Amino acid sequence: MSTELTPPQRRRLRLLRFTLLGAVSSALVALLLLGVVLLRGGSRTLLLVLGFIVVESMTSAAVLGAFAKCPACGARLGAAAQGLLPARCGSCGVELR
């Protein structure tokens, strides 16, 4: 099997990266807002809403990353020790970074 991605596979990989980055970014933004609201003494309702957004965003990022599939062979990639995705697919060896 080739270790190069075709243009449609590269688009799928780019979309996967964008989705993972969006989930992680939204969790960080919500966490930052939660910290600001805590320091400034916001309402309990606002704290709860921001807390739920943080938990939901972190859960989404973890689930998306854990169940991501290789754009070339469709095998599950699993969790990466460093970064959003592993450097290579464990099944077909295609480079993902």
Secondary structure, 3 states (H helix, E strand, C coil): CCCCCCHHHHHHHHHHHHHHHHHHHHHHHHHHHHHHHHHHCCCHHHHHHHHHHHHHHHHHHHHHHHCCECCCCCCECCCCCCCCCCCECCCCCCECC
